[in-house]
């Protein structure tokens, strides 16, 4: 039985995304969605569904040891905003995928390029904790992005890294947000009947690819600094986002 070349490329990108995330600590979903969208490897809804499953695999591994460092108050406020927005975002994805593919591609490009630009600048930490409403709003924004493209991270990452919290608490709280939101998103995908043979085959190959990418990053780190890898990854993310924007604009206008 032959394997679709696009699927092989997708698995390779999943391995690369896991390798970059292991070394830099960010953006598995952004890299996978950005590259998949720019290369047109598969429909956006299918790519987002697989990304959700891969985020869950990563989250379970991290939380098995670090769950005690979760900032429960921040987590509850973020999820309170993320849940309704994620459901709305997923519904919007279904509508756009069926009637406005150009707009969907344009939105994905804006999310990818904008997130890459945001992650270039490290947020300066606050002396005092932000008000509860700001955690809710970051979850609301991230949830909408998560429903559309399985990329809940950027708004929540930016907000949590500004708080007077320990680095361990920030990281594990973020992973908890990703875990719970992608569980909800995966449940929505299953409930809508969108899990088919093609999605399961892609996920079955992508999961080992992610494990391999993580292993290679830990055992055979590259002979360049993490900062260099981070800058290169963000530059490529930005370019893939701009490519999607240009391509979508050409179709729309």
PEVENTA-V735666 format. One record per residue. RES is the residue in one letter. D_LAST is the distance of its C-alpha to the last C-alpha in Angstrom with 1 decimal. Layout:
# PEVENTA-V735666
RES	D_LAST
RES	D_LAST
This chain:
# PEVENTA-V735666
X	41.3
X	38.3
X	35.8
X	32.0
X	31.2
X	28.1
X	30.7
X	32.9
X	30.2
X	29.4
X	33.2
X	33.3
X	30.6
X	32.5
X	35.6
X	34.0
X	32.5
X	36.0
X	37.6
X	35.5
X	36.0
X	39.7
X	40.0
X	37.8
X	37.9
X	34.1
X	30.8
X	31.6
X	28.9
X	26.3
X	27.1
X	27.2
X	23.9
X	22.1
X	23.4
X	23.0
X	19.4
X	18.7
X	20.8
X	19.7
X	23.4
X	23.3
X	21.4
X	21.0
X	23.5
X	26.1
X	25.7
X	26.1
X	29.2
X	30.8
X	30.2
X	32.0
X	34.9
X	35.2
X	35.1
X	37.9
X	40.0
X	39.7
X	40.6
X	43.6
X	45.1
X	44.7
X	46.0
X	49.0
X	50.6
X	48.8
X	48.5
X	51.3
X	49.3
X	46.6
X	46.3
X	46.6
X	46.0
X	42.6
X	41.7
X	42.5
X	40.5
X	37.4
X	37.6
X	38.2
X	34.7
X	33.1
X	34.3
X	32.7
X	29.4
X	29.4
X	30.0
X	27.2
X	24.8
X	25.9
X	25.4
X	21.8
X	21.3
X	22.7
X	20.4
X	17.1
X	18.4
X	19.1
X	16.2
X	13.2
X	13.3
X	9.9
X	11.1
X	14.4
X	13.5
X	11.8
X	15.1
X	17.2
X	15.9
X	16.6
X	20.0
X	21.0
X	20.2
X	21.6
X	24.7
X	25.4
X	25.3
X	27.6
X	30.0
X	30.6
X	32.6
X	35.7
X	36.3
X	39.7
X	42.1
X	43.4
X	47.2
X	47.0
X	45.2
X	42.1
X	42.5
X	42.0
X	39.0
X	37.0
X	37.7
X	36.5
X	33.2
X	32.6
X	33.2
X	30.9
X	27.9
X	28.9
X	29.5
X	26.0
X	24.7
X	27.5
X	26.6
X	23.0
X	23.6
X	27.4
X	27.2
X	29.5
X	30.8
X	29.1
X	29.9
X	33.3
X	34.1
X	33.5
X	35.6
X	38.5
X	38.9
X	39.5
X	42.4
X	46.1
X	46.3
X	47.7
X	45.3
X	46.7
X	46.0
X	42.4
X	41.7
X	43.4
X	42.0
X	38.4
X	39.3
X	40.8
X	37.6
X	35.6
X	38.3
X	38.5
X	34.8
X	34.1
X	37.2
X	35.6
X	32.2
X	34.0
X	36.1
X	33.0
X	31.6
X	35.1
X	35.4
X	32.2
X	33.5
X	30.7
X	33.4
X	33.7
X	35.3
X	32.3
X	31.9
X	35.7
X	35.9
X	33.2
X	34.9
X	38.3
X	37.3
X	35.4
X	38.3
X	40.8
X	38.2
X	37.9
X	41.7
X	42.0
X	39.6
X	41.5
X	44.8
X	43.8
X	42.7
X	46.0
X	48.3
X	46.7
X	44.8
X	43.2
X	45.0
X	42.5
X	42.2
X	40.2
X	38.5
X	37.2
X	35.9
X	34.3
X	32.5
X	31.4
X	30.1
X	28.1
X	26.7
X	25.5
X	24.2
X	22.1
X	20.8
X	19.9
X	18.1
X	16.1
X	15.4
X	14.1
X	11.8
X	10.4
X	10.2
X	8.5
X	5.8
X	5.4
X	5.7
X	3.8
X	0.0
